Structure formats: C-alpha cells, structure tokens
Amino acid sequence: MNLKDLVSISGMPGLYKLVTSRPNGLVIADLDTGKTKFASSRKHQFTPLETVGIYTDTDTTELKDVFISMMKKPPPTGKIENSIYFEYFESVLPKFDRDKVYLSDIKKIIKWFQFMNERDLFSGKDEEE
C-alpha cells in the first residue's frame, strides 16, 4: 500500500494522485479517469495521506497501519449510529485518543478506506507489510 502520491483536497470529493507540484498549487490526476487538472493553493488545502497520523494515548499511528487493520476488519456500511463508529474504530486502533480523534475524523478515514478499497488501491507492491 503506497500512500505517497495520494492527496485529499478540501472542497473536492475523493482522493487524487499527485502528478507534480507548482509554486501556486498542485497538478493532480483523477484516480478513475486519469485526467489531470490544476488545483490552486489559494482555493484549496492539500493533505498528503502519507503524512496523516492518528493520535493514540502515547503517540501517533500512521494512517497506513490503520488501513492495514481495517483490511482485516472491514468498516460498517450504511447509515449507522455515531457510537458504532467509535466502537469500530476502537476495534481497529484500541488505544486511539478519544479527546483528539473526533467523529468527523473517523468518518473521513472510513470514507478514504472505502474509496481506496473500491479502486483496489491496497493491492500493490507494499502489501506484504
């Protein structure tokens, strides 16, 4: 699983592949169509998935490790209660910090996981980890 080139962009749904960076933004590629476009840094904020960490009681855990745990136990789908999200996330990452990890964070991580799983992005060179 290689998260190096994947980027989440504020105001744009889904995840994108980073093609190149410019001084005033990023050139990104749609993962479904492969079409490239420019995203301005004046209008958007960029979050490389490789840099995302989840707070735990003692330190942070890389998003990659959370995704590996989620592959072993897939997330619930459909409309569910908020408490179920916390229960699921606790089963995946038992020592996550409940004061710093919000419901919106958990939902976003699950959404990213489902997006990547639907596109079979987890079967890659680094999967043996």
VOPAGU-2260 file (C-alpha; in pm, 1 decimal, decimal comma):
REM VOPAGU-2260
SITE   aa  ch    i         X         Y         Z
SITE  MET   A    0       0,0       0,0       0,0
SITE  ASN   A    1     160,2     320,8    -115,9
SITE  LEU   A    2       6,5     639,6      18,6
SITE  LYS   A    3     293,9     857,1    -102,0
SITE  ASP   A    4     123,9    1006,2    -407,7
SITE  LEU   A    5    -234,3    1021,6    -275,3
SITE  VAL   A    6    -376,4    1358,0    -172,3
SITE  SER   A    7    -702,2    1472,1     -17,2
SITE  ILE   A    8    -809,0    1817,2    -132,2
SITE  SER   A    9   -1050,3    2043,6      53,4
SITE  GLY   A   10   -1360,8    2123,3    -145,9
SITE  MET   A   11   -1310,4    1829,5    -382,3
SITE  PRO   A   12   -1460,7    1484,6    -317,4
SITE  GLY   A   13   -1246,2    1172,6    -310,5
SITE  LEU   A   14    -872,7    1127,8    -333,8
SITE  TYR   A   15    -634,0    1228,8    -609,1
SITE  LYS   A   16    -292,4    1125,5    -732,1
SITE  LEU   A   17     -24,8    1392,6    -714,2
SITE  VAL   A   18     133,4    1443,4   -1056,1
SITE  THR   A   19     356,1    1741,0    -980,2
SITE  SER   A   20     365,5    2046,4    -761,0
SITE  ARG   A   21     377,7    2405,9    -870,1
SITE  PRO   A   22     455,2    2716,9    -663,3
SITE  ASN   A   23      85,1    2812,0    -667,1
SITE  GLY   A   24     -77,4    2466,7    -637,0
SITE  LEU   A   25     -72,0    2105,2    -748,5
SITE  VAL   A   26    -130,8    1919,5   -1071,6
SITE  ILE   A   27    -346,1    1621,8    -977,4
SITE  ALA   A   28    -488,7    1320,9   -1159,7
SITE  ASP   A   29    -832,1    1171,2   -1106,4
SITE  LEU   A   30    -791,6     809,6    -993,7
SITE  ASP   A   31   -1086,6     687,3   -1202,2
SITE  THR   A   32   -1032,8     864,2   -1532,8
SITE  GLY   A   33    -666,2     960,7   -1514,8
SITE  LYS   A   34    -748,7    1313,7   -1629,2
SITE  THR   A   35    -518,4    1576,8   -1488,6
SITE  LYS   A   36    -610,7    1921,1   -1364,4
SITE  PHE   A   37    -466,3    2203,4   -1162,2
SITE  ALA   A   38    -575,0    2271,7    -803,5
SITE  SER   A   39    -481,7    2616,4    -675,7
SITE  SER   A   40    -335,5    2657,2    -328,6
SITE  ARG   A   41    -531,2    2982,8    -297,3
SITE  LYS   A   42    -858,8    2793,1    -311,5
SITE  HIS   A   43    -774,2    2451,2    -164,8
SITE  GLN   A   44    -584,4    2290,7     119,1
SITE  PHE   A   45    -391,7    1970,7      48,8
SITE  THR   A   46    -343,7    1672,4     277,5
SITE  PRO   A   47     -98,2    1405,6     160,1
SITE  LEU   A   48    -223,4    1076,9     307,2
SITE  GLU   A   49     132,8     972,0     381,4
SITE  THR   A   50     157,8    1247,7     643,2
SITE  VAL   A   51    -165,5    1167,2     827,8
SITE  GLY   A   52    -127,9    1025,8    1177,0
SITE  ILE   A   53    -392,1     916,9    1426,5
SITE  TYR   A   54    -345,1    1021,1    1789,3
SITE  THR   A   55    -313,2     740,4    2041,1
SITE  ASP   A   56    -274,7     757,4    2418,3
SITE  THR   A   57     105,1     757,9    2392,1
SITE  ASP   A   58     199,9     867,1    2038,8
SITE  THR   A   59      58,0     869,0    1685,5
SITE  THR   A   60      -8,4     581,7    1448,7
SITE  GLU   A   61      43,3     613,3    1074,3
SITE  LEU   A   62    -266,2     603,4     855,6
SITE  LYS   A   63    -109,5     314,9     666,0
SITE  ASP   A   64    -112,7      99,0     980,9
SITE  VAL   A   65    -476,9     187,9    1047,2
SITE  PHE   A   66    -568,0      87,8     690,9
SITE  ILE   A   67    -390,3    -245,6     735,1
SITE  SER   A   68    -600,0    -310,6    1046,8
SITE  MET   A   69    -913,4    -204,2     860,3
SITE  MET   A   70    -841,0    -457,5     586,2
SITE  LYS   A   71    -858,7    -733,3     847,0
SITE  LYS   A   72   -1188,0    -599,7     981,9
SITE  PRO   A   73   -1385,1    -402,3     720,6
SITE  PRO   A   74   -1581,6     -97,3     839,1
SITE  PRO   A   75   -1959,5     -95,5     876,4
SITE  THR   A   76   -2157,4      36,3     582,4
SITE  GLY   A   77   -2487,1     216,6     551,2
SITE  LYS   A   78   -2640,4     456,1     796,8
SITE  ILE   A   79   -2525,3     373,9    1148,4
SITE  GLU   A   80   -2524,1     545,7    1485,0
SITE  ASN   A   81   -2226,8     756,5    1589,6
SITE  SER   A   82   -2142,1     525,8    1880,1
SITE  ILE   A   83   -2091,5     238,2    1633,6
SITE  TYR   A   84   -1819,1     439,3    1457,0
SITE  PHE   A   85   -1629,9     477,8    1783,8
SITE  GLU   A   86   -1673,7     108,1    1869,6
SITE  TYR   A   87   -1548,3       4,4    1527,3
SITE  PHE   A   88   -1251,0     240,9    1537,8
SITE  GLU   A   89   -1161,4     115,5    1883,8
SITE  SER   A   90   -1158,6    -241,4    1749,0
SITE  VAL   A   91    -919,7    -130,4    1474,1
SITE  LEU   A   92    -700,0     100,4    1683,0
SITE  PRO   A   93    -764,2      15,1    2051,2
SITE  LYS   A   94    -565,7     298,1    2208,0
SITE  PHE   A   95    -677,8     593,0    1996,2
SITE  ASP   A   96    -713,6     917,8    2188,6
SITE  ARG   A   97   -1087,3     986,9    2224,4
SITE  ASP   A   98   -1018,8    1351,0    2316,2
SITE  LYS   A   99    -822,8    1429,2    1999,1
SITE  VAL   A  100    -982,0    1196,1    1740,8
SITE  TYR   A  101   -1326,6    1326,0    1653,5
SITE  LEU   A  102   -1622,4    1153,5    1490,1
SITE  SER   A  103   -1560,6    1353,4    1171,9
SITE  ASP   A  104   -1202,3    1220,4    1161,1
SITE  ILE   A  105   -1321,7     861,5    1193,6
SITE  LYS   A  106   -1582,5     908,3     922,2
SITE  LYS   A  107   -1322,1    1063,1     691,2
SITE  ILE   A  108   -1079,0     775,0     746,5
SITE  ILE   A  109   -1353,5     522,7     674,6
SITE  LYS   A  110   -1452,6     715,8     362,0
SITE  TRP   A  111   -1090,9     720,4     240,5
SITE  PHE   A  112   -1058,1     348,2     312,2
SITE  GLN   A  113   -1375,3     265,4     117,8
SITE  PHE   A  114   -1269,6     491,2    -171,1
SITE  MET   A  115    -931,9     318,6    -196,8
SITE  ASN   A  116   -1076,1     -29,1    -146,8
SITE  GLU   A  117   -1332,7      20,3    -426,8
SITE  ARG   A  118   -1049,1     110,7    -662,9
SITE  ASP   A  119    -830,9    -178,6    -546,6
SITE  LEU   A  120    -550,8      54,5    -438,2
SITE  PHE   A  121    -449,1    -170,0    -149,9
SITE  SER   A  122    -312,5    -444,1    -373,0
SITE  GLY   A  123      28,7    -304,9    -451,5
SITE  LYS   A  124     399,1    -363,9    -409,7
SITE  ASP   A  125     399,6    -272,6     -41,9
SITE  GLU   A  126     113,3    -503,8      58,9
SITE  GLU   A  127     347,0    -761,9     213,0
SITE  GLU   A  128     397,2    -518,6     503,0
